[in-house]
């Protein structure tokens, strides 16, 4: 890419953008995703879940919200999402927990609000999904400088 000679900050900007793109490429992946279904019934049920995410919302409750039988809900959810409702529910709760913990909420409150049976159960699931317990994850994420 040729930069005009009369704009010296263009070259600097070009290098900064290149550096940012490289840093984003090298960032560790969380291994979590938050897909939402294109199916209107499933989408409505998932949105209702997201209004108050908790591990306590059962497959039967989600099926009722989607106005589907449990069997149809389970089959369609897997078809549309590529994962079971229980796996999706856990991932969504973990994504919510990352945000809440990052905002300074205590682990015990986040675990309780999201319906985990105990803080240790939450920490175990968090560690399995992200490779480290919430306390270590937070310490590591706080070490990254923000400019």
C-alpha positions as CSV (number, residue, x, y, z in Angstrom):
1,X,0.0,0.0,0.0
2,X,1.4,3.3,-1.0
3,X,0.9,6.2,1.4
4,X,0.9,9.9,0.3
5,X,4.1,11.7,1.2
6,X,2.3,14.8,2.5
7,X,0.5,12.8,5.3
8,X,3.2,11.4,7.7
9,X,0.6,10.1,10.2
10,X,-0.9,7.8,7.5
11,X,2.1,5.5,7.8
12,X,1.8,5.5,11.6
13,X,-1.9,4.8,11.4
14,X,-1.3,2.0,8.9
15,X,1.2,0.4,11.3
16,X,-1.1,0.8,14.3
17,X,-4.0,-0.8,12.5
18,X,-1.8,-3.7,11.4
19,X,-0.7,-4.2,15.0
20,X,-4.3,-4.2,16.3
21,X,-5.4,-6.7,13.6
22,X,-2.5,-9.0,14.6
23,X,-3.3,-8.7,18.4
24,X,-6.9,-9.6,17.8
25,X,-5.8,-12.6,15.7
26,X,-3.6,-13.8,18.5
27,X,-6.1,-13.3,21.3
28,X,-7.1,-16.6,23.1
29,X,-10.5,-18.0,22.1
30,X,-13.0,-18.5,24.9
31,X,-14.4,-21.6,23.3
32,X,-17.9,-20.4,24.0
33,X,-20.5,-19.2,21.5
34,X,-23.8,-17.6,21.8
35,X,-25.8,-18.5,18.8
36,X,-29.5,-17.7,18.6
37,X,-31.9,-19.8,16.5
38,X,-33.5,-18.5,13.3
39,X,-36.7,-20.5,14.1
40,X,-39.2,-18.0,15.5
41,X,-40.5,-20.3,18.2
42,X,-37.1,-21.3,19.4
43,X,-35.9,-17.7,19.1
44,X,-38.8,-16.5,21.3
45,X,-38.0,-19.1,24.0
46,X,-34.3,-18.3,23.9
47,X,-35.0,-14.6,24.2
48,X,-37.2,-15.3,27.2
49,X,-34.4,-17.4,28.7
50,X,-31.9,-14.5,28.1
51,X,-34.2,-12.1,29.9
52,X,-33.4,-14.0,33.1
53,X,-30.7,-16.7,32.5
54,X,-30.4,-19.5,35.0
55,X,-29.5,-23.1,35.1
56,X,-32.9,-23.8,36.6
57,X,-34.9,-23.3,33.4
58,X,-35.7,-26.9,32.3
59,X,-36.1,-28.3,28.8
60,X,-39.8,-28.8,29.5
61,X,-40.2,-25.1,30.4
62,X,-38.3,-24.0,27.3
63,X,-40.5,-26.4,25.2
64,X,-43.6,-24.8,26.7
65,X,-42.3,-21.3,26.0
66,X,-41.7,-22.4,22.4
67,X,-45.2,-24.0,22.3
68,X,-43.7,-27.3,21.3
69,X,-43.6,-30.8,22.8
70,X,-40.5,-31.6,24.6
71,X,-39.5,-34.1,21.9
72,X,-40.0,-31.6,19.1
73,X,-38.3,-28.9,21.0
74,X,-35.3,-31.1,21.7
75,X,-35.0,-32.2,18.1
76,X,-35.5,-28.8,16.5
77,X,-33.1,-27.1,19.0
78,X,-30.4,-29.5,18.1
79,X,-31.1,-29.1,14.4
80,X,-31.0,-25.3,14.5
81,X,-28.3,-24.8,17.1
82,X,-25.9,-27.7,16.5
83,X,-26.0,-28.4,20.3
84,X,-28.5,-29.5,22.9
85,X,-30.5,-27.0,24.9
86,X,-28.6,-28.0,28.1
87,X,-25.2,-27.3,26.4
88,X,-26.5,-23.9,25.1
89,X,-28.0,-23.0,28.5
90,X,-24.7,-23.7,30.2
91,X,-22.7,-21.7,27.6
92,X,-25.1,-18.7,27.9
93,X,-24.9,-18.8,31.7
94,X,-21.1,-18.8,31.5
95,X,-21.1,-15.9,29.0
96,X,-23.3,-13.9,31.4
97,X,-21.1,-14.9,34.3
98,X,-18.0,-13.5,32.6
99,X,-19.6,-10.1,32.1
100,X,-21.0,-10.0,35.7
101,X,-17.7,-11.1,37.2
102,X,-15.8,-8.6,35.1
103,X,-18.1,-5.9,36.5
104,X,-16.9,-6.9,40.0
105,X,-19.8,-9.0,41.2
106,X,-18.8,-11.7,43.8
107,X,-18.5,-15.3,42.5
108,X,-20.9,-16.6,45.1
109,X,-23.7,-14.1,44.0
110,X,-23.1,-14.8,40.3
111,X,-23.2,-18.6,40.9
112,X,-26.4,-18.3,42.9
113,X,-28.2,-16.0,40.5
114,X,-27.4,-18.2,37.6
115,X,-28.8,-21.3,39.4
116,X,-25.6,-23.3,40.0
117,X,-26.0,-25.6,43.1
118,X,-22.9,-24.0,44.7
119,X,-20.0,-21.7,44.0
120,X,-17.8,-24.8,43.7
121,X,-20.1,-26.4,41.1
122,X,-20.0,-23.1,39.2
123,X,-16.2,-23.0,39.5
124,X,-15.9,-26.6,38.2
125,X,-18.0,-25.9,35.2
126,X,-16.2,-22.6,34.5
127,X,-12.8,-24.3,34.7
128,X,-13.9,-27.1,32.4
129,X,-15.2,-24.6,29.8
130,X,-12.4,-22.0,30.1
131,X,-9.5,-23.9,31.4
132,X,-9.2,-22.0,34.6
133,X,-11.3,-21.1,37.7
134,X,-13.2,-17.8,37.7
135,X,-10.8,-16.2,40.2
136,X,-7.8,-17.0,38.0
137,X,-9.6,-16.0,34.8
138,X,-10.4,-12.6,36.4
139,X,-6.9,-12.1,37.6
140,X,-5.5,-12.9,34.1
141,X,-8.0,-10.7,32.3
142,X,-7.3,-7.7,34.6
143,X,-3.6,-8.0,33.8
144,X,-4.3,-7.0,30.2
145,X,-3.8,-3.2,30.0
146,X,-6.6,-1.1,28.7
147,X,-5.6,2.2,26.9
